[in-house]
Structures are given as C-alpha cells and as structure tokens.
Amino acid sequence: MNEPKVHQIPPHILVVEDDPFVRDVLDIYLRGEGYEVTLATDGKDMRRVLADKPVHLVIMDLRLPGEDGFALTRYLREQYQVGIIILSTRHEIMDRVVGLECGADDYLTKPFEERELLARIRSVLRRTGALANTAVQTPRREVLHGKLSYQGWTLDQDAGLFVSKNGAEAMLTGNECRLLAHLIRNAGHVQTREDLMMSVLQREWDPMDRSIDVLVTRVRHKVEVDPKRPVMIKTVRGAGYILTPNAAFSDTAA
C-alpha cells in the first residue's frame, strides 16, 4: 500500500521594491526556485498584502516612495514574526548597521548575485522555521497583562505605561514593555542577549543583530535619571543586562 504524499506549501516571499526591473528579476527567479512571490511597490502595498495572506519572508528595498525601508523594517519587526532581508544599493557600513538594528535578519547590496541571495533566503527561512512550517507569519502575539511593581513604580502592561510613585508616566511600545516586564520579573539576575531575544522578540539571537541593545537604549531613555550613566538597567560586559535591585527609577521620565 502506497503512503499518501505530503504536499508542502512553498514559503511565501513578499518583495517590497519600487524598481520594476528589479521586481521582475526577483519575481521570475524566485518563482523558478519554487517560492510563492508577491510584489509590492511601497509600504501601503506591503500592509495590504500582509493583511490578506501569510508571508514567511520580506525582501525590502530602502529607497521607497513614502516610508523608507528602515521604517518599514522596524514596523515589520514590531508587528510580525517574519524573516526580513534588506536588498539595497546603499553600500555604506552605517546603512547596514542601521538596517540590522531596525530588525532585518540580513542585508545584501545591489547588484546582487542570484545564488547568493537564494542562499541567504534559505538561511533566514531555516532560522525562522518557515521551511518546516507554513503560514507562520501572524501578528506578534501580545502577552502583556496586569501590573508589575518595582521600586515604587508600576508597570501597567495593558496600557503600556510605566508610572512612578509621584504619578510621572513613561509611555512604552509593546517591545519596550515586554523588555521591562522581563527584566522586572528577573530583577537581580543577568539576562543574556540570547534570553532577551527569545523572550522579548521571539526570535533567535544573531551576533550581528543589535535589536536588543537598541531596545535597552530606548527603555533607558524613558526610565533612567541619566540614560548615559544607567544605574537601573546595567550592562554586564560579555553577558547581557541586569535590572539592579537597589537603585531608583527616575521620577521625571516621560
């Protein structure tokens, strides 16, 4: 008796690119490699596609009409569990650093070699689990509920507010709130970047990915008395970060 065949749905790649020639090249090549491909020219098109069907990986240009690729990458990383590869003519090292800090999984410059792009796509899909699963792209699950207290402050996870005992409020984004909640729950214990990536951003840590460092910096600016000389969220060299148990948060954070 023959075993029934299992048909795996191919990973869905969304190409966000305003150059029609590059779009066509990527469309033809990636379809030839067995991927499902959808094309978008800007952020509006991108959001329409994401709302319509699951996406496993986004190939993002930086020079786009309206919102640029950095802003869209940051939006994707905040809202979706999806692989992101920036594909750009911008060769400067700072652009690469900013792209990775915004949450991109990889950065490749144009002109590109198709086989290299394919290898990077496969690598990102393996890391995100899309080669083994289908329909993995969904809005990031919100797990922020209730209130946490620390040093006279209250973290209202539902409202995204960090409120001092004197009533000063610091508004937090979803990821900022997740980070601070995790640190509060583990106050006094070093949290590695690997732990924070999985717990806060729900993806594996990569040495080139500075998303956690950027997120910590943003939170420090909202809750520390002097963000350049943090006394609450301390860096532990070679390890990660720790929320110290005996210092006080700023009462003037906004």
C-alpha positions as a Markdown table, in Angstrom:
| # | Residue | x | y | z |
|---|---|---|---|---|
| 1 | Met | 0.0 | 0.0 | 0.0 |
| 2 | Asn | 1.5 | 3.3 | -1.0 |
| 3 | Glu | 1.9 | 6.1 | 1.5 |
| 4 | Pro | 0.0 | 9.3 | 0.8 |
| 5 | Lys | 2.1 | 12.1 | -0.5 |
| 6 | Val | 2.5 | 15.1 | 1.7 |
| 7 | His | 2.4 | 18.4 | -0.2 |
| 8 | Gln | 4.2 | 21.2 | 1.5 |
| 9 | Ile | 3.0 | 24.8 | 0.7 |
| 10 | Pro | 6.0 | 26.7 | -0.6 |
| 11 | Pro | 7.3 | 29.6 | 1.5 |
| 12 | His | 5.7 | 32.9 | 0.5 |
| 13 | Ile | 8.1 | 35.8 | -0.2 |
| 14 | Leu | 7.0 | 39.4 | -0.3 |
| 15 | Val | 9.2 | 41.7 | -2.4 |
| 16 | Val | 8.9 | 45.4 | -1.5 |
| 17 | Glu | 10.7 | 47.2 | -4.4 |
| 18 | Asp | 9.8 | 50.2 | -6.5 |
| 19 | Asp | 12.1 | 49.5 | -9.3 |
| 20 | Pro | 10.1 | 47.5 | -11.9 |
| 21 | Phe | 13.2 | 45.8 | -13.4 |
| 22 | Val | 14.4 | 44.5 | -10.1 |
| 23 | Arg | 10.9 | 43.4 | -9.1 |
| 24 | Asp | 10.6 | 41.4 | -12.4 |
| 25 | Val | 14.0 | 39.8 | -11.9 |
| 26 | Leu | 13.2 | 38.7 | -8.4 |
| 27 | Asp | 9.7 | 37.5 | -9.3 |
| 28 | Ile | 10.9 | 35.4 | -12.2 |
| 29 | Tyr | 14.0 | 34.0 | -10.4 |
| 30 | Leu | 12.2 | 33.2 | -7.0 |
| 31 | Arg | 9.2 | 31.6 | -8.7 |
| 32 | Gly | 11.7 | 29.5 | -10.7 |
| 33 | Glu | 13.1 | 28.3 | -7.4 |
| 34 | Gly | 9.7 | 27.2 | -6.2 |
| 35 | Tyr | 8.7 | 30.1 | -4.0 |
| 36 | Glu | 5.3 | 31.8 | -3.9 |
| 37 | Val | 6.1 | 35.5 | -4.7 |
| 38 | Thr | 4.0 | 38.7 | -4.2 |
| 39 | Leu | 5.2 | 42.1 | -5.3 |
| 40 | Ala | 4.7 | 45.5 | -3.6 |
| 41 | Thr | 6.0 | 48.9 | -4.5 |
| 42 | Asp | 5.6 | 50.7 | -1.2 |
| 43 | Gly | 4.5 | 50.5 | 2.4 |
| 44 | Lys | 0.8 | 50.7 | 1.6 |
| 45 | Asp | 1.1 | 47.8 | -0.8 |
| 46 | Met | 3.1 | 45.9 | 1.8 |
| 47 | Arg | 0.5 | 46.3 | 4.5 |
| 48 | Arg | -2.3 | 45.3 | 2.1 |
| 49 | Val | -0.5 | 42.0 | 1.3 |
| 50 | Leu | 0.2 | 41.3 | 5.0 |
| 51 | Ala | -3.4 | 41.8 | 5.9 |
| 52 | Asp | -4.5 | 39.5 | 3.1 |
| 53 | Lys | -2.3 | 36.3 | 3.5 |
| 54 | Pro | 0.6 | 34.8 | 5.5 |
| 55 | Val | 4.1 | 35.9 | 4.5 |
| 56 | His | 7.3 | 34.0 | 5.5 |
| 57 | Leu | 9.9 | 36.4 | 4.3 |
| 58 | Val | 10.1 | 40.0 | 3.1 |
| 59 | Ile | 12.8 | 41.3 | 0.7 |
| 60 | Met | 13.0 | 45.0 | 1.5 |
| 61 | Asp | 14.4 | 47.9 | -0.6 |
| 62 | Leu | 15.4 | 51.0 | 1.3 |
| 63 | Arg | 14.7 | 53.8 | -1.2 |
| 64 | Leu | 10.9 | 53.7 | -1.4 |
| 65 | Pro | 8.2 | 56.3 | -2.0 |
| 66 | Gly | 6.7 | 57.4 | 1.3 |
| 67 | Glu | 8.0 | 55.4 | 4.2 |
| 68 | Asp | 11.6 | 54.2 | 3.6 |
| 69 | Gly | 12.8 | 50.7 | 4.1 |
| 70 | Phe | 14.2 | 51.4 | 7.5 |
| 71 | Ala | 10.8 | 52.5 | 8.9 |
| 72 | Leu | 9.0 | 49.6 | 7.2 |
| 73 | Thr | 11.6 | 47.1 | 8.6 |
| 74 | Arg | 11.1 | 48.5 | 12.1 |
| 75 | Tyr | 7.3 | 48.2 | 11.7 |
| 76 | Leu | 7.6 | 44.6 | 10.5 |
| 77 | Arg | 9.8 | 43.6 | 13.4 |
| 78 | Glu | 7.5 | 45.2 | 15.9 |
| 79 | Gln | 4.3 | 43.7 | 14.4 |
| 80 | Tyr | 5.1 | 40.4 | 12.7 |
| 81 | Gln | 7.0 | 37.2 | 13.0 |
| 82 | Val | 8.6 | 37.2 | 9.6 |
| 83 | Gly | 12.1 | 37.0 | 8.1 |
| 84 | Ile | 13.5 | 40.2 | 6.6 |
| 85 | Ile | 16.3 | 40.7 | 4.1 |
| 86 | Ile | 17.2 | 44.2 | 3.1 |
| 87 | Leu | 18.3 | 44.4 | -0.6 |
| 88 | Ser | 19.7 | 47.9 | -1.3 |
| 89 | Thr | 22.1 | 49.9 | -3.5 |
| 90 | Arg | 23.3 | 51.6 | -0.3 |
| 91 | His | 26.8 | 50.2 | 0.5 |
| 92 | Glu | 27.8 | 52.3 | 3.5 |
| 93 | Ile | 28.5 | 50.3 | 6.6 |
| 94 | Met | 26.3 | 52.6 | 8.7 |
| 95 | Asp | 23.3 | 51.7 | 6.4 |
| 96 | Arg | 24.0 | 48.0 | 7.1 |
| 97 | Val | 24.3 | 48.6 | 10.8 |
| 98 | Val | 21.0 | 50.7 | 10.9 |
| 99 | Gly | 19.2 | 48.1 | 8.9 |
| 100 | Leu | 20.2 | 45.3 | 11.3 |
| 101 | Glu | 19.4 | 47.4 | 14.3 |
| 102 | Cys | 15.9 | 48.0 | 12.8 |
| 103 | Gly | 15.4 | 44.3 | 12.9 |
| 104 | Ala | 16.5 | 42.9 | 9.5 |
| 105 | Asp | 17.8 | 39.4 | 9.5 |
| 106 | Asp | 20.3 | 40.0 | 6.7 |
| 107 | Tyr | 21.5 | 42.8 | 4.4 |
| 108 | Leu | 22.6 | 42.4 | 0.8 |
| 109 | Thr | 23.7 | 45.1 | -1.6 |
| 110 | Lys | 22.8 | 45.6 | -5.3 |
| 111 | Pro | 23.9 | 44.5 | -7.8 |
| 112 | Phe | 23.5 | 41.0 | -6.3 |
| 113 | Glu | 24.3 | 37.5 | -7.3 |
| 114 | Glu | 21.2 | 35.4 | -7.5 |
| 115 | Arg | 22.7 | 32.3 | -6.0 |
| 116 | Glu | 24.0 | 34.3 | -3.0 |
| 117 | Leu | 20.5 | 35.8 | -2.5 |
| 118 | Leu | 19.0 | 32.4 | -2.7 |
| 119 | Ala | 21.4 | 31.1 | 0.0 |
| 120 | Arg | 20.6 | 33.9 | 2.3 |
| 121 | Ile | 16.9 | 33.4 | 1.8 |
| 122 | Arg | 17.2 | 29.7 | 2.7 |
| 123 | Ser | 19.3 | 30.6 | 5.8 |
| 124 | Val | 16.8 | 33.1 | 7.1 |
| 125 | Leu | 13.9 | 30.7 | 6.4 |
| 126 | Arg | 15.7 | 28.0 | 8.3 |
| 127 | Arg | 16.3 | 30.3 | 11.3 |
| 128 | Thr | 12.7 | 31.5 | 11.3 |
| 129 | Gly | 11.3 | 27.9 | 10.9 |
| 130 | Ala | 9.5 | 28.7 | 7.7 |
| 131 | Leu | 11.0 | 25.7 | 5.8 |
| 132 | Ala | 9.4 | 23.3 | 8.2 |
| 133 | Asn | 6.1 | 25.2 | 8.7 |
| 134 | Thr | 3.5 | 27.0 | 6.7 |
| 135 | Ala | 1.5 | 30.1 | 7.5 |
| 136 | Val | 4.0 | 31.2 | 10.2 |
| 137 | Gln | 3.5 | 34.9 | 9.6 |
| 138 | Thr | 0.9 | 36.3 | 12.1 |
| 139 | Pro | 0.7 | 39.5 | 14.1 |
| 140 | Arg | 3.0 | 39.2 | 17.1 |
| 141 | Arg | 1.2 | 37.6 | 20.0 |
| 142 | Glu | 0.5 | 40.1 | 22.8 |
| 143 | Val | 1.3 | 38.5 | 26.2 |
| 144 | Leu | 1.2 | 41.7 | 28.3 |
| 145 | His | -1.3 | 41.5 | 31.0 |
| 146 | Gly | -1.7 | 43.0 | 34.5 |
| 147 | Lys | 0.6 | 45.2 | 36.5 |
| 148 | Leu | 4.0 | 44.7 | 37.9 |
| 149 | Ser | 5.5 | 46.8 | 40.8 |
| 150 | Tyr | 9.1 | 47.7 | 41.2 |
| 151 | Gln | 10.9 | 50.3 | 43.5 |
| 152 | Gly | 7.7 | 52.3 | 43.9 |
| 153 | Trp | 6.9 | 52.3 | 40.2 |
| 154 | Thr | 4.1 | 50.4 | 38.5 |
| 155 | Leu | 4.4 | 48.8 | 35.0 |
| 156 | Asp | 0.9 | 48.7 | 33.6 |
| 157 | Gln | 1.3 | 46.1 | 30.8 |
| 158 | Asp | -2.1 | 46.5 | 29.3 |
| 159 | Ala | -1.8 | 50.3 | 28.9 |
| 160 | Gly | 1.9 | 50.3 | 28.1 |
| 161 | Leu | 2.7 | 52.7 | 30.9 |
| 162 | Phe | 5.4 | 52.9 | 33.5 |
| 163 | Val | 4.1 | 55.1 | 36.3 |
| 164 | Ser | 6.2 | 56.5 | 39.2 |
| 165 | Lys | 5.0 | 56.7 | 42.8 |
| 166 | Asn | 4.6 | 60.5 | 42.1 |
| 167 | Gly | 2.5 | 59.9 | 39.1 |
| 168 | Ala | 5.1 | 60.6 | 36.3 |
| 169 | Glu | 4.3 | 58.4 | 33.3 |
| 170 | Ala | 6.6 | 56.9 | 30.7 |
| 171 | Met | 4.8 | 55.6 | 27.6 |
| 172 | Leu | 6.3 | 52.3 | 26.3 |
| 173 | Thr | 5.9 | 50.5 | 23.0 |
| 174 | Gly | 5.0 | 46.8 | 23.0 |
| 175 | Asn | 8.5 | 45.6 | 22.8 |
| 176 | Glu | 9.8 | 48.1 | 25.4 |
| 177 | Cys | 7.1 | 47.0 | 27.7 |
| 178 | Arg | 7.9 | 43.3 | 27.1 |
| 179 | Leu | 11.6 | 44.0 | 27.8 |
| 180 | Leu | 11.0 | 45.9 | 31.0 |
| 181 | Ala | 8.5 | 43.3 | 32.3 |
| 182 | His | 11.0 | 40.5 | 31.7 |
| 183 | Leu | 13.8 | 42.5 | 33.5 |
| 184 | Ile | 11.4 | 43.2 | 36.4 |
| 185 | Arg | 10.5 | 39.6 | 36.7 |
| 186 | Asn | 14.1 | 38.6 | 36.8 |
| 187 | Ala | 15.5 | 41.6 | 38.8 |
| 188 | Gly | 18.9 | 40.9 | 40.2 |
| 189 | His | 19.7 | 38.2 | 37.7 |
| 190 | Val | 21.7 | 38.7 | 34.5 |
| 191 | Gln | 19.7 | 38.2 | 31.3 |
| 192 | Thr | 21.7 | 37.3 | 28.3 |
| 193 | Arg | 21.0 | 38.7 | 24.8 |
| 194 | Glu | 20.0 | 35.2 | 23.7 |
| 195 | Asp | 17.4 | 35.0 | 26.5 |
| 196 | Leu | 16.1 | 38.5 | 25.8 |
| 197 | Met | 15.8 | 37.9 | 22.0 |
| 198 | Met | 13.7 | 34.8 | 22.6 |
| 199 | Ser | 11.6 | 36.1 | 25.4 |
| 200 | Val | 11.0 | 39.7 | 24.1 |
| 201 | Leu | 11.3 | 39.4 | 20.3 |
| 202 | Gln | 10.6 | 35.7 | 19.9 |
| 203 | Arg | 13.5 | 35.0 | 17.6 |
| 204 | Glu | 17.0 | 33.5 | 17.9 |
| 205 | Trp | 19.9 | 35.8 | 18.6 |
| 206 | Asp | 22.5 | 36.6 | 16.0 |
| 207 | Pro | 25.8 | 38.3 | 16.8 |
| 208 | Met | 25.1 | 40.8 | 14.1 |
| 209 | Asp | 21.6 | 41.6 | 15.4 |
| 210 | Arg | 21.7 | 44.6 | 17.8 |
| 211 | Ser | 17.9 | 44.8 | 18.2 |
| 212 | Ile | 18.1 | 44.1 | 22.0 |
| 213 | Asp | 20.8 | 46.7 | 22.5 |
| 214 | Val | 18.8 | 49.3 | 20.7 |
| 215 | Leu | 15.7 | 48.4 | 22.7 |
| 216 | Val | 17.6 | 48.6 | 26.0 |
| 217 | Thr | 18.8 | 52.1 | 25.0 |
| 218 | Arg | 15.3 | 53.2 | 24.2 |
| 219 | Val | 14.0 | 52.0 | 27.6 |
| 220 | Arg | 16.9 | 53.7 | 29.4 |
| 221 | His | 16.0 | 57.0 | 27.9 |
| 222 | Lys | 12.5 | 56.6 | 29.3 |
| 223 | Val | 13.2 | 55.4 | 32.8 |
| 224 | Glu | 16.7 | 56.3 | 33.8 |
| 225 | Val | 17.7 | 59.6 | 35.6 |
| 226 | Asp | 20.7 | 59.8 | 33.3 |
| 227 | Pro | 20.5 | 57.3 | 30.3 |
| 228 | Lys | 24.2 | 57.8 | 29.5 |
| 229 | Arg | 25.1 | 56.6 | 33.0 |
| 230 | Pro | 22.4 | 54.0 | 33.8 |
| 231 | Val | 22.1 | 52.8 | 37.3 |
| 232 | Met | 19.0 | 50.6 | 36.9 |
| 233 | Ile | 19.4 | 48.6 | 33.7 |
| 234 | Lys | 23.1 | 47.8 | 33.8 |
| 235 | Thr | 25.3 | 46.3 | 31.1 |
| 236 | Val | 27.2 | 43.2 | 32.2 |
| 237 | Arg | 30.1 | 43.0 | 29.8 |
| 238 | Gly | 30.3 | 39.9 | 27.8 |
| 239 | Ala | 27.0 | 38.6 | 29.2 |
| 240 | Gly | 24.0 | 40.8 | 28.8 |
| 241 | Tyr | 21.9 | 43.1 | 31.0 |
| 242 | Ile | 20.6 | 43.1 | 34.6 |
| 243 | Leu | 18.0 | 45.1 | 36.4 |
| 244 | Thr | 19.7 | 46.1 | 39.6 |
| 245 | Pro | 17.6 | 45.6 | 42.8 |
| 246 | Asn | 18.6 | 48.6 | 44.9 |
| 247 | Ala | 18.5 | 51.7 | 42.7 |
| 248 | Ala | 15.7 | 54.1 | 41.9 |
| 249 | Phe | 14.0 | 54.9 | 38.6 |
| 250 | Ser | 13.7 | 58.5 | 37.5 |
| 251 | Asp | 10.6 | 60.3 | 38.7 |
| 252 | Thr | 10.7 | 62.7 | 35.7 |
| 253 | Ala | 10.7 | 60.1 | 32.9 |
| 254 | Ala | 8.3 | 60.9 | 30.1 |
